[in-house]
Amino acid sequence: MAEPTFQADYTGHWVGEAGVVAGRMDAGAFLVDRRRADGIGGGRVQLILSGGNDSRIDARGSAHEIGAGSLYLQFHDEPRRVLWTKPDRQLIVDIDSSRLTVDVEVLRRAMFSPLPVDRDLVDLFVQSATRILHTPRCATPAAGPFLVSLVELLVRSALGDDVELTETGPARRGQALAVMRDNLSRPDLSAEDVAAALNISRRSLFQLFDEGEPPMTVLRRMRIARAQEILGDGRRDDLTIEQVSRLCGFGTARGFTNAFLREAGQRPTDYRRNRGGPSTT
C-alpha cells in the first residue's frame, strides 16, 4: 500500500544564525535520502518538540519511536524517513552546532532518541521559542545567543555524564576566529559579541588568546589581511578606498588608512598600485 503524500505548513523566524520554526503536517512520510543529505550542510542541528501524536523515524538502520511531546535532536544532513500516522505539529529550534560546547559526535549519537528532560525545562523551551517566533519585539539580536544557550541547557540536562566538552584551547580559539572571520565587515563587532557567540564570558575569551595577541588585535590583523586581498586583486580596482574600508569593518576611511599604514607599512593606495610589493617611492 502506498504511503500518504507528505504535506506540511511551516512558519519560522531567524535571528542571526539561529531560528525557530513551527509547523503542522498531515499524516504521511517525509524522506531525506542519501543523495539529498549529501547536498545539505552538516553543521546545523535541530532540537525538536514533537506534537500530540506518536511518530517513527527510520535512520541509521534502526527504527526510532518518538512519543507524543518528546524532545529529540536531528542534524540536517542525516538521511532519515519520518512517518506520521496522524496529523501533528512540531516546534523546532535550529542552530549551528559549532556554537555548542557539546561535542558534535555526542549530539549525533543522541539523535532520534527522546531526551529525558524535566518538564519544567520543556515548558521553558516552548515558552521561549514561541515568544521569539510570534512576538517581534522579543526577536532582538540577543535572541540568537539565547536560543543557543537554551539548546545547550536542555542537551546538558538530558545527556548528563555522556556530554563531552570541546573545551580544548585550540578548538575554542578556532571557533572564536571563525566568528571574527564571518563578521569582519561589522565595525561594531566587540569582544563581548564574540564571547556571546561562543556562550562564554569576555574573560574566558581573552584566556583563549593568552599565549598570543588579544582577540581585538587579532581581529584588526584579520581585517587588514582581508583588505590586502582586495587591494591586491586587480579585478576589484573599481572599489574605492572608502568601500574597501567598509567591507573590512572600519568605521572611516581615515581610520582604515592609518591602521593599514601601521600594519602593512604602506598606504592602501600605494599597496594597490604596487600590488602588495614594496613601495617604489
Salt bridges, closest charged atoms under 4 A:
GLU3 OE2 - ARG81 NH2 1.87
GLU17 OE1 - ARG99 NH2 3.26
ASP26 OD1 - ARG24 NH2 3.41
ASP38 OD1 - ARG34 NH1 3.28
ASP58 OD2 - ARG56 NH2 3.16
ASP58 OD2 - ARG81 NH1 2.65
ASP77 OD1 - ARG108 NH2 3.07
GLU78 OE2 - ARG60 NE 2.80
GLU78 OE1 - ARG108 NH1 3.18
ASP94 OD1 - ARG44 NE 2.66
ASP94 OD2 - HIS76 NE2 2.53
ASP123 OD1 - ARG119 NE 3.67
GLU152 OE2 - ARG156 NE 2.66
GLU164 OE2 - ARG109 NH2 3.53
ASP188 OD1 - ARG186 NE 3.18
GLU192 OE2 - ARG202 NE 2.73
ASP193 OD2 - ARG186 NH2 3.08
GLU213 OE2 - ARG221 NH2 2.75
ASP233 OD1 - ARG235 NE 3.05
ASP237 OD1 - ARG272 NE 3.45
ASP237 OD2 - ARG275 NH2 2.44
GLU242 OE2 - ARG246 NH1 3.35
GLU263 OE1 - ARG220 NH2 3.96
GLU263 OE2 - ARG221 NH1 2.15
ASP270 OD1 - ARG273 NH2 2.38
